[in-house]
């Protein structure tokens, strides 16, 4: 039984481990004739790449992607596209203690309970390193939805949120936090530095908006666009919660306050609000699709915590190695990739059903 694939008509499978020789993805169902080269994928991998600032893991990986199949003379052929990213900076010796004791909050014990053994080097498949393959696949998905613009950003770190009034989309690419609020980015420098120096970590909330999604994508009842976006986001390592549109705050609103009023517009309705996050009944409305994704604090920390070992005996563990003090920061390009993968698949399925 395999659970390493995602999608329907546009489908991808990731492979590889954190400390193996390489990892990658196989993308199946990509339409033929689309221009594709490594240069189209690399910028997205560079955004996720480790070691780009002191606020992320200092593992040095170039994350250079190679296209092994599915492209001829610069265009997709319609056959499976195989993508490979080599691992070049593994330090497996840093995980000798992890072999002897489970990291609380990590997948160590759960993997042992399921499989009877585990790859303790960096967490194997449970490592966030796997998300590099998703980002590569997501770059291919964007070719299928050129009409859609996907933008994600960090909305809060450690509970310290941006000021919505100070939102500047141009600011997202100017700081190492993907933060649209320059003042918040300055605060986060001290916040993340403090957690790193203390041997601890912080959680974060990543928000994402997809503009240009046509009305009609998604289907009732078991192919709802919002359900698949939630599934895609929840599959990302360290994600513990997803909201679509107003999300949990909608539960505190009255019916009239939560409604998205419509007035006549050019070519369709003009919406006066977007509490639904651009999705109604599981189908896109033509409004921007919006979601928020909660990342837990990184479980690999230097602060000693109580645990047990594989023998069931009490132990204490402080995780050595190079880890993100806030894994949500590099989660931004991963969230974008998963949204692109869902939207590409839903677009093809919509076209397949209604023409």
C-alpha positions as CSV (number, residue, x, y, z in Angstrom):
1,X,0.0,0.0,0.0
2,X,1.5,3.3,-1.1
3,X,0.7,6.7,0.3
4,X,3.4,8.8,-1.3
5,X,1.3,10.2,-4.1
6,X,-1.1,13.1,-4.3
7,X,-3.6,14.3,-6.9
8,X,-5.9,12.7,-9.6
9,X,-5.4,13.8,-13.2
10,X,-2.4,15.9,-12.2
11,X,-0.6,13.6,-9.8
12,X,2.8,13.6,-8.2
13,X,4.8,11.1,-6.1
14,X,7.7,12.1,-4.0
15,X,10.6,9.8,-3.1
16,X,13.8,9.9,-1.1
17,X,14.9,10.6,2.5
18,X,16.6,13.5,4.3
19,X,20.1,11.8,4.4
20,X,19.8,9.6,1.3
21,X,21.8,10.3,-1.8
22,X,19.0,12.2,-3.4
23,X,15.3,13.0,-3.3
24,X,12.8,14.0,-5.9
25,X,9.3,13.8,-7.5
26,X,7.6,12.1,-10.4
27,X,4.9,14.3,-11.9
28,X,2.3,12.5,-14.0
29,X,-0.6,14.0,-16.0
30,X,1.1,17.2,-17.1
31,X,-0.3,18.3,-20.4
32,X,2.1,18.2,-23.4
33,X,3.7,21.1,-25.1
34,X,4.4,23.3,-22.1
35,X,7.8,24.9,-22.0
36,X,9.8,23.6,-19.1
37,X,13.5,23.6,-18.1
38,X,15.4,23.5,-14.8
39,X,15.5,27.3,-14.9
40,X,11.7,27.3,-14.5
41,X,11.9,25.3,-11.3
42,X,15.1,26.5,-9.6
43,X,13.8,29.9,-8.3
44,X,11.1,28.2,-6.2
45,X,13.6,25.8,-4.8
46,X,16.0,28.7,-4.0
47,X,13.2,30.3,-2.0
48,X,12.9,27.1,0.1
49,X,16.6,26.3,0.2
50,X,18.2,25.9,3.7
51,X,21.1,28.1,4.9
52,X,20.0,31.3,3.2
53,X,20.0,33.3,6.5
54,X,20.8,32.8,10.2
55,X,17.1,32.3,10.8
56,X,17.0,28.9,9.1
57,X,18.9,25.6,9.4
58,X,22.5,26.0,8.4
59,X,22.5,22.8,6.4
60,X,24.1,23.8,3.0
61,X,22.2,22.3,0.2
62,X,22.3,23.9,-3.3
63,X,19.0,22.1,-4.1
64,X,19.9,22.0,-7.8
65,X,17.1,20.2,-9.7
66,X,17.6,17.9,-12.7
67,X,14.9,16.9,-15.1
68,X,15.4,13.2,-15.9
69,X,12.4,12.6,-18.1
70,X,9.2,14.0,-19.6
71,X,10.8,16.9,-21.5
72,X,12.0,17.0,-25.1
73,X,13.4,20.0,-26.9
74,X,12.3,22.2,-24.0
75,X,8.7,21.1,-23.9
76,X,6.7,18.6,-21.8
77,X,5.8,15.5,-23.7
78,X,2.8,14.4,-21.7
79,X,4.7,11.5,-20.1
80,X,5.9,11.3,-16.5
81,X,8.3,14.1,-15.5
82,X,11.0,12.9,-13.2
83,X,12.8,15.5,-11.0
84,X,15.9,14.8,-8.9
85,X,17.6,16.9,-6.2
86,X,20.8,15.6,-4.7
87,X,21.6,15.7,-1.0
88,X,25.2,17.0,-0.6
89,X,25.5,18.2,3.0
90,X,24.2,15.3,5.3
91,X,25.8,14.9,8.7
92,X,24.3,11.7,9.9
93,X,26.6,11.5,12.9
94,X,24.6,14.3,14.5
95,X,21.7,11.9,14.9
96,X,23.4,9.2,17.0
97,X,21.4,10.2,20.1
98,X,18.1,10.1,18.1
99,X,18.8,6.4,17.4
100,X,18.7,5.8,21.1
101,X,15.8,8.0,22.2
102,X,12.6,9.4,20.6
103,X,12.3,13.2,20.0
104,X,9.0,14.3,21.6
105,X,6.7,16.0,19.1
106,X,8.6,14.3,16.2
107,X,7.5,11.2,14.2
108,X,10.3,9.0,15.7
109,X,8.0,6.9,18.0
110,X,5.1,6.8,15.5
111,X,7.3,5.5,12.7
112,X,8.7,2.8,15.0
113,X,5.2,1.9,16.1
114,X,4.0,1.5,12.5
115,X,7.0,0.0,10.7
116,X,9.0,-1.7,13.5
117,X,12.1,0.4,12.6
118,X,13.0,3.8,11.3
119,X,15.6,5.9,9.5
120,X,16.7,8.1,12.3
121,X,19.1,10.1,10.2
122,X,17.3,13.5,10.0
123,X,14.0,11.7,10.4
124,X,14.1,10.0,7.0
125,X,10.7,10.6,5.2
126,X,9.4,12.6,8.1
127,X,12.0,15.3,7.6
128,X,10.9,18.6,6.2
129,X,13.7,18.0,3.7
130,X,11.1,16.0,1.7
131,X,9.3,19.3,0.9
132,X,12.0,20.2,-1.6
133,X,10.4,17.6,-3.9
134,X,7.0,19.1,-3.5
135,X,8.3,22.6,-4.4
136,X,9.8,21.2,-7.6
137,X,6.6,19.5,-8.5
138,X,4.6,22.7,-7.7
139,X,6.8,24.6,-10.2
140,X,5.5,22.3,-12.9
141,X,1.9,22.7,-11.7
142,X,2.2,26.4,-12.1
143,X,2.7,25.9,-15.9
144,X,-0.8,24.4,-16.0
145,X,-2.4,27.4,-14.3
146,X,-0.6,30.5,-15.8
147,X,-3.8,32.6,-15.2
148,X,-3.4,32.1,-11.4
149,X,-1.1,34.1,-9.2
150,X,-0.2,32.4,-5.9
151,X,1.3,34.5,-3.0
152,X,2.0,33.3,0.5
153,X,3.6,35.0,3.4
154,X,4.3,34.6,7.1
155,X,1.5,36.2,9.1
156,X,2.8,35.5,12.6
157,X,5.8,34.0,14.4
158,X,5.5,32.8,18.0
159,X,2.2,34.6,18.3
160,X,3.6,38.0,17.2
161,X,1.4,38.9,14.2
162,X,1.8,41.5,11.4
163,X,-0.2,44.7,11.2
164,X,-2.8,44.2,8.4
165,X,-2.8,47.9,7.8
166,X,1.0,47.8,7.1
167,X,0.6,44.9,4.5
168,X,3.0,45.5,1.5
169,X,3.2,42.6,-0.9
170,X,6.5,44.0,-2.2
171,X,8.0,43.6,1.2
172,X,7.6,39.8,1.2
173,X,10.7,39.3,-0.9
174,X,12.8,41.9,0.9
175,X,13.4,40.1,4.2
176,X,14.2,36.5,5.3
177,X,10.8,35.9,6.9
178,X,8.6,36.3,3.8
179,X,6.9,39.0,5.9
180,X,4.7,41.7,4.3
181,X,5.2,44.1,7.3
182,X,8.7,45.6,7.6
183,X,8.2,46.5,11.3
184,X,7.1,42.9,12.1
185,X,10.1,41.5,10.3
186,X,12.5,43.6,12.4
187,X,10.7,42.3,15.6
188,X,11.0,38.7,14.4
189,X,14.8,39.0,14.0
190,X,15.1,39.3,17.7
191,X,12.4,36.8,18.4
192,X,13.8,34.0,16.3
193,X,17.4,34.8,17.3
194,X,16.3,34.5,20.9
195,X,14.7,31.1,20.4
196,X,17.7,29.8,18.5
197,X,20.2,30.9,21.1
198,X,18.0,29.4,23.8
199,X,18.1,26.1,22.0
200,X,14.3,26.3,21.4
201,X,12.0,26.9,18.5
202,X,8.8,28.9,17.5
203,X,5.7,28.2,15.6
204,X,4.3,30.3,12.7
205,X,1.2,31.0,10.7
206,X,1.5,31.1,6.9
207,X,-1.3,32.8,4.9
208,X,-1.8,32.2,1.1
209,X,-3.9,33.8,-1.6
210,X,-4.5,32.5,-5.1
211,X,-5.9,35.1,-7.5
212,X,-7.3,34.3,-11.0
213,X,-9.0,31.1,-10.1
214,X,-12.0,30.7,-12.3
215,X,-15.4,30.0,-10.9
216,X,-16.3,26.3,-11.1
217,X,-13.2,24.5,-9.9
218,X,-13.9,21.7,-7.4
219,X,-16.9,19.4,-7.1
220,X,-19.4,18.2,-4.5
221,X,-19.2,16.3,-2.3
222,X,-16.0,14.4,-2.1
223,X,-13.8,16.5,-4.4
224,X,-14.4,19.9,-2.7
225,X,-11.7,22.4,-3.5
226,X,-11.4,23.5,0.1
227,X,-11.2,19.9,1.4
228,X,-8.4,19.1,-1.0
229,X,-6.5,22.3,-0.1
230,X,-6.8,21.4,3.5
231,X,-5.6,17.9,2.9
232,X,-2.7,19.2,0.8
233,X,-1.7,21.7,3.5
234,X,-2.1,19.2,6.4
235,X,0.2,16.8,4.5
236,X,3.1,19.3,4.9
237,X,5.5,18.4,7.7
238,X,4.9,20.3,11.0
239,X,1.4,21.6,9.9
240,X,-1.2,21.3,12.6
241,X,-4.1,23.4,11.4
242,X,-5.7,24.9,8.3
243,X,-8.3,27.6,7.8
244,X,-10.1,28.5,4.6
245,X,-11.3,32.1,4.4
246,X,-12.5,33.3,7.7
247,X,-11.9,29.9,9.2
248,X,-12.5,29.5,12.9
249,X,-13.4,33.1,13.3
250,X,-16.6,32.5,11.1
251,X,-18.0,30.6,14.1
252,X,-18.2,33.8,16.0
253,X,-20.1,35.7,13.3
254,X,-23.8,36.1,12.7
255,X,-25.2,34.8,9.4
256,X,-25.5,38.2,7.9
257,X,-22.0,39.2,9.0
258,X,-20.5,36.0,7.5
259,X,-22.4,36.3,4.2
260,X,-20.5,37.4,1.2
261,X,-23.0,39.9,-0.4
262,X,-23.2,40.0,-4.2
263,X,-24.1,42.9,-6.5
264,X,-24.2,42.9,-10.3
265,X,-20.8,43.1,-11.9
266,X,-19.1,42.8,-15.3
267,X,-19.1,39.2,-16.4
268,X,-20.4,37.9,-13.1
269,X,-21.2,38.9,-9.5
270,X,-19.3,41.6,-7.7
271,X,-18.6,40.3,-4.2
272,X,-18.6,42.7,-1.3
273,X,-16.7,40.3,1.1
274,X,-14.8,37.1,1.0
275,X,-15.4,35.2,4.3
276,X,-15.8,32.0,2.3
277,X,-12.2,32.2,1.0
278,X,-13.3,32.1,-2.6
279,X,-15.0,28.7,-2.2
280,X,-18.7,27.9,-1.8
281,X,-20.1,24.3,-1.6
282,X,-16.6,23.1,-2.4
283,X,-16.5,25.0,-5.7
284,X,-14.5,28.2,-6.5
285,X,-16.5,31.4,-6.9
286,X,-14.0,33.4,-8.9
287,X,-12.9,35.3,-5.8
288,X,-9.4,35.0,-4.5
289,X,-8.9,31.6,-2.8
290,X,-7.5,32.2,0.7
291,X,-6.2,30.0,3.4
292,X,-4.1,30.1,6.6
293,X,-1.7,27.3,7.7
294,X,-0.4,26.8,11.3
295,X,3.1,25.3,11.7
296,X,4.1,24.0,15.1
297,X,7.5,24.8,16.6
298,X,10.3,22.6,15.3
299,X,10.5,19.4,17.4
300,X,14.3,19.0,17.1
301,X,15.6,21.4,19.8
302,X,18.7,21.7,22.0
303,X,16.7,22.1,25.2
304,X,16.7,18.8,27.0
305,X,13.2,17.1,27.1
306,X,12.0,14.0,28.8
307,X,11.4,11.0,26.6
308,X,11.9,7.2,26.3
309,X,14.1,5.0,24.1
310,X,13.1,2.1,21.9
311,X,13.6,-0.2,24.9
312,X,10.9,1.7,26.7
313,X,13.2,3.1,29.3
314,X,13.1,6.7,30.5
315,X,15.6,9.0,28.8
316,X,16.3,12.7,28.2
317,X,17.2,14.0,24.7
318,X,18.6,17.3,23.4
319,X,18.7,17.1,19.6
320,X,22.1,18.1,18.0
321,X,22.4,19.0,14.4
322,X,21.2,21.9,12.2
323,X,17.5,22.7,12.5
324,X,15.2,25.5,11.7
325,X,14.4,27.6,14.8
326,X,11.1,28.3,13.0
327,X,10.2,25.8,10.3
328,X,7.2,27.9,9.2
329,X,9.5,30.4,7.6
330,X,10.6,28.0,4.9
331,X,7.0,26.7,4.8
332,X,6.0,29.6,2.6
333,X,7.2,28.2,-0.7
334,X,5.9,24.8,0.3
335,X,2.4,26.1,0.9
336,X,2.5,27.9,-2.4
337,X,3.5,24.7,-4.1
338,X,0.8,22.6,-2.6
339,X,-1.9,25.1,-3.5
340,X,-0.5,25.1,-7.1
341,X,-0.6,21.3,-7.2
342,X,-4.3,21.2,-6.0
343,X,-5.4,24.0,-8.4
344,X,-3.7,22.4,-11.4
345,X,-5.4,19.1,-10.7
346,X,-8.8,20.7,-10.1
347,X,-8.5,22.7,-13.3
348,X,-7.8,19.6,-15.4
349,X,-10.6,17.7,-13.7
350,X,-13.0,20.6,-14.2
351,X,-12.1,20.7,-17.9
352,X,-12.5,16.9,-18.1
353,X,-16.0,17.0,-16.7
354,X,-17.6,20.1,-18.3
355,X,-15.4,20.6,-21.4
